[in-house]
Amino acid sequence: MTFRMLPRIGIDQSRAPFRIVDELDREVEWANRFLDVQHMRGRAALSLRAYANTILHFVRWWSNRPGVDATRFTADQFTEATLVDYVRDQVNQQPPPGPLNINNRSSMLRRLFRFYFQEEMPHGPYRLQQTRLRRSPLGYGRGRVVVEADLNLKVPQRVLVPLSAEEVARFWSSFRTARDLAIVALMPLNGLRSREVLGLKLGELPFSEAQMRVRGKGLRVRLLPLPPETIRILQCWLKTERPLTNAPEVFVSLKGKARGQAMTPAGLRSLFRHHRSTSSVPEANPHRFRHTFASDMIRAGVSLPALQRLLGHAYIQTTLVYIQLTPQDVFAEYARAVERMTKPEPPARP
């Protein structure tokens, strides 16, 4: 039996827009019930699609297990032994998926188990859980006891090196339209995600207040300052180049049949792909610009809580991921500290 994910447009608003179905388009009821609940909880469409893809990967694997009916999710079929076999088969693939992907899929299975059976796995012989005291990443507070999976694969540390000022300038100089310049300006100067740039509405740019309202992940809204340089570029785009259209989005397509319609993620990827080639800056992408913004803010002395607010992170430990000092930063800090320690103190006044 084969399974696939099917987008459904215009269905009941209480049901998720992504459905997992078999070859006869019959819904996998237990999987779609979980998606419906996440939809009613207000999860974003991108999150729902990611959930559906993760569950679909498991259902396809599970349906090939002997004696398993993948249309039923019961405790006698789904145990911790299922999870162990699922992870083992992924590790044995050639080439294997990334450790982070495998860990995310395992986490989804444990989440499904809690959803249906109202308790933590395991129900099998492996007992792959551990109890530990989790503290704040900054060491504050008393901490809390948590139960966590002990099957997570080790994920190599990902080091994102920010773009240099010369690389940003070279990439910037490859743009010719005010629209494209405005899109790029909102990333290294304001740290916006690509989806936040594309979702920006005209009514969310009160230029007289030198700020903008940004809708980030989890439908969280934050106010961000608009520097004068960004305001000038945005006003140039809106007054001189933007086609006459009823679209509420700030950024719309300039050419072809989609002229005047909201710019799509695929269009933005194509734009960056073209300019990476013409500017010879292969690392230039929206997330790298966001990381460059965070690094520049840290070097300028912005505090962690303020940077968390600027980046729209729900948890400060997410902000800590962006703080990766280069050896030059460490040496500069060390030199300043040594200079302060060795500088002779002024004589005390009588």
Number of C-alpha atoms within 10 A of each C-alpha: 9 11 20 19 18 15 11 12 10 7 9 9 11 11 18 25 21 22 26 23 20 16 10 9 13 12 19 20 15 16 22 20 15 18 24 19 15 17 20 12 10 11 17 13 13 10 14 20 18 12 19 23 18 18 22 20 14 17 20 16 14 20 16 13 11 7 9 13 14 22 17 13 17 14 14 8 15 20 18 21 17 15 20 15 12 18 19 12 11 17 16 10 9 7 8 12 12 13 17 14 15 21 18 13 21 21 17 16 21 18 16 19 21 13 13 13 11 10 12 16 22 18 14 16 9 11 13 16 14 11 11 12 10 13 13 12 12 9 9 8 9 10 12 10 11 10 12 14 17 11 15 16 14 9 12 9 6 7 10 14 15 24 21 10 10 9 17 18 12 16 21 16 12 17 17 9 12 19 24 18 18 23 21 24 20 24 23 21 20 20 26 27 20 20 15 16 25 19 19 18 18 14 11 16 18 13 15 7 9 14 16 19 16 22 20 18 17 12 11 11 12 14 14 18 15 19 13 11 11 20 19 15 18 22 16 16 20 18 9 10 13 19 18 9 12 9 14 15 19 22 27 21 18 17 10 7 8 12 15 19 18 20 19 16 13 8 13 19 13 12 13 18 14 12 19 18 13 14 18 13 15 14 14 20 18 23 18 18 26 24 23 24 25 27 21 15 19 17 12 9 9 14 10 17 12 11 21 19 16 20 21 25 16 13 12 17 14 14 19 14 12 19 17 16 14 12 9 9 12 10 12 12 12 12 12 10 12 11 11 11 10 8 9 8 8 6 6 5 4 3
